[in-house]
Amino acid sequence: MDERTCIREFLRDCFILDGGFDALGDDASFLENGIVDSTGVLELVVFVEETFGIEVADHEVVPENFDSVNRIVAYITAKENEGGTISGGS
């Protein structure tokens, strides 16, 4: 299963109770659409770390990295490449 599908399934299983997630695009903001709150972001971080085997630094837990499916995929790709630009980096 690719990263995008894996993330969407996690979100659907853990955060979307009314079935409306499929109508949202991969650029849809989790925060603006009320899908994920601040506690949910922490759950997303743990999911990303455990599922994709990467370590998320505290300063990388920002909306630019975790506020949409596409942003999470871009973040994971950058971490896997380790040369990529990661928002929130120091």
C-alpha positions as CSV (number, residue, x, y, z in Angstrom):
1,M,0.0,0.0,0.0
2,D,1.4,3.4,-0.9
3,E,1.9,6.2,1.7
4,R,-1.1,8.2,0.5
5,T,-3.5,5.3,0.8
6,C,-2.1,4.3,4.2
7,I,-2.5,7.8,5.6
8,R,-6.1,8.1,4.2
9,E,-7.0,4.8,5.8
10,F,-5.6,5.8,9.1
11,L,-7.5,9.1,9.1
12,R,-10.7,7.4,8.0
13,D,-10.4,4.8,10.7
14,C,-9.4,7.1,13.5
15,F,-10.9,10.5,12.9
16,I,-13.8,10.4,10.3
17,L,-16.9,9.0,11.8
18,D,-19.5,10.3,9.4
19,G,-18.0,8.9,6.2
20,G,-17.4,12.3,4.6
21,F,-13.6,12.0,4.3
22,D,-13.7,10.5,0.8
23,A,-15.2,13.8,-0.5
24,L,-12.1,15.8,0.7
25,G,-9.1,16.1,-1.5
26,D,-5.6,15.3,-0.5
27,D,-4.8,19.0,-0.1
28,A,-7.7,19.6,2.3
29,S,-6.6,21.1,5.7
30,F,-7.3,18.7,8.6
31,L,-7.5,21.7,11.0
32,E,-9.8,23.9,8.8
33,N,-12.2,21.0,8.1
34,G,-12.3,20.0,11.8
35,I,-10.9,16.5,11.0
36,V,-8.0,16.7,13.4
37,D,-7.5,18.8,16.5
38,S,-4.2,19.3,18.4
39,T,-4.4,16.0,20.2
40,G,-5.1,14.3,16.8
41,V,-1.9,15.8,15.4
42,L,0.0,14.0,18.1
43,E,-1.7,10.8,17.1
44,L,-0.7,11.5,13.5
45,V,2.9,12.0,14.5
46,V,3.0,8.7,16.4
47,F,1.3,6.9,13.4
48,V,3.9,8.4,11.0
49,E,6.8,7.4,13.2
50,E,5.6,3.9,13.8
51,T,4.3,3.2,10.3
52,F,7.1,4.7,8.2
53,G,10.0,4.2,10.7
54,I,11.0,7.9,10.8
55,E,11.7,10.1,13.8
56,V,9.7,13.3,14.0
57,A,11.5,16.1,15.8
58,D,9.5,18.4,18.0
59,H,10.2,21.4,15.8
60,E,8.8,19.5,12.7
61,V,5.4,19.1,14.2
62,V,3.9,22.1,12.4
63,P,0.9,22.5,10.0
64,E,3.2,22.7,7.0
65,N,4.1,19.0,7.7
66,F,0.9,17.5,9.1
67,D,-2.2,19.5,8.0
68,S,-3.1,17.5,4.9
69,V,-2.5,14.1,3.2
70,N,-0.2,15.7,0.6
71,R,1.8,17.6,3.3
72,I,2.3,14.4,5.3
73,V,3.4,12.5,2.1
74,A,5.8,15.3,1.2
75,Y,7.2,15.3,4.8
76,I,7.7,11.5,4.8
77,T,9.4,11.7,1.4
78,A,11.8,14.5,2.6
79,K,12.6,12.5,5.8
80,E,13.3,9.4,3.8
81,N,15.6,11.3,1.4
82,E,17.1,13.2,4.4
83,G,18.3,15.8,2.0
84,G,14.8,17.2,1.5
85,T,13.7,20.5,2.9
86,I,11.5,20.0,6.0
87,S,9.3,22.8,7.3
88,G,10.0,23.8,10.8
89,G,13.6,22.7,10.5
90,S,16.2,24.7,12.4
